Amino acid sequence: MSHPLAEPESDHLAPSLRQLNGVSFTKGHGTGNDFVLLLDSGGDLELTPAHVSALCDRHLGIGADGLIRAVPSSELPEGRELLGAAPEAVWFMDYRNGDGSIAEMCGNGVRVFVHFLAETGTIDLPVGGQVVIGTRAGVRTVHRTETGYSISMGPWSFIDPEMALESASDSLVRASGLPEPRPALSISMGNPHTVVALSPQEDLDQVNLHEKPQVDPVPPNGTNVEFVVPQEPLVSDGIGHVRMRVHERGVGETMSCGTGACAAAAAVRVWAGAEGADSWLVDVPGGTVQVDFVRNEDGAEDVILSGPAELVYSGTVN
């Protein structure tokens, strides 16, 4: 005899997960920023926001901060557009936030995405090799290292250059746990970020990121919000060091955010001025990533993000 409470859970999931019955998935993470990964070699999966949010639900689904569909670039309009200039970008990272909304980019997600392609034999990528992939923030080149992956994230930029250059801030952020609004600086890494500097360490610990921070003015497409505290000393042996927590759009607080770490390092580097550095270690709740700034041929600063990637388990939606 079945338990009388067994059926409602199945009924709750019927509109979403039942439509993905039999689909294979893998769970992976980069410094605790976790993802559901789906291989869609033929571009046949039609994922709705309901599908994504059901799979990412931590109580009724697999559980993740976001979902990544590995799909040939030729199967998506955004991917076909990139192939014109970068035909080597065969695979496209179709990334969705945990609530099902489409996102431009995820630095931790890129590492996990490429690790997934390599470990499943979808691509051949030995240590020391590199692969070019497509994302909604453009083409990205990923190198495989002895300890993980290094990604060329492209150049960073100010979301509001005039305000940023005038006062090194462009907005105010209110967050639960902080008594007063704090000045912030908004940085684009292909996706939007608003960075808030805090001190001392206790301020970072007491911020309640279960509640969404309020940004005024908020960037046009919304924003991720990073709270950072400089470590002591800020720079040692030419390497800067900060600690960060993040509230991601459409997700809430996550254990890590790759593009957020890049934005945080860029903002602190601006605030530090001559005392800054070109290399930074960013501590997040899920571990540590490294962010490097390199001047490119156009005079802009490219950002290199390095860190680990792990695949946890695989299964089938049933």
Protein Blocks (a to p, Z undefined) as FASTA:
>chain_A
ZZfklmmmmmmmmmmmmmmgoiacddddeehiacdddddfkopaccdfklmmmmmpmklm
nopabdcddddfklpfklmmmmmmmmmlmbacddddfkopacfbdfklmmmmmmmmmmno
maccdehiacddddfkbccdddddfklccddebjaddfblmlmmmnopabdcddehiabd
cddddddehiacdddddddfklmmmpcfkbccddddddfkopadddddddddfbgghiac
dddddddehibpcfbdfklmmmmmmmmmmmnmmmmcfbdcdddfkbccdddddddfkopa
cdddddddddfbdcddZZ
